[in-house]
Amino acid sequence: MPLSTYHLRASVAVSDIQKAVAFYEGVLGLRALRSGPSATIADGSRVYGSGGGPALNVYQSVTAGKTSATLATWYVEDLDQVVDELTSSGVEFVRYEQFEHDDKGITARAGGGRIAWFQDPDGNTFALEADV
């Protein structure tokens, strides 16, 4: 059965769902479409909408923050504006030694465009990218 016909949603483990709700909803401005169970926690997950549909499942788990890889990327039109808005909400952008970053934490992306990374309270890494 080919998976290309089904919707895909990123899933991110967090250590404390209430702390995560404060970040994802309060800081990032995501809208929860529904809440539900996470293994043994009755209200331990949220599905957030982005780009017009369900996009991100956040769930409480002991595996939270175990990877340094980028887990999901938002593709935005005005990267500077989005970075400015998130910075004013308290988001700190990650700077990696191997890249040159501007004052906002934005770096040139290979092949053109620009990218900036940030983390949630558990250290899960996300990116913002723009083609210009």
Helices and strands as residue ranges (DSSP letters): G 3-5, E 10-14, H 17-21, I 22-27, E 31-38, E 41-50, E 53-60, E 70-75, H 79-88, E 93-94, E 107-108, E 114-119, E 125-130
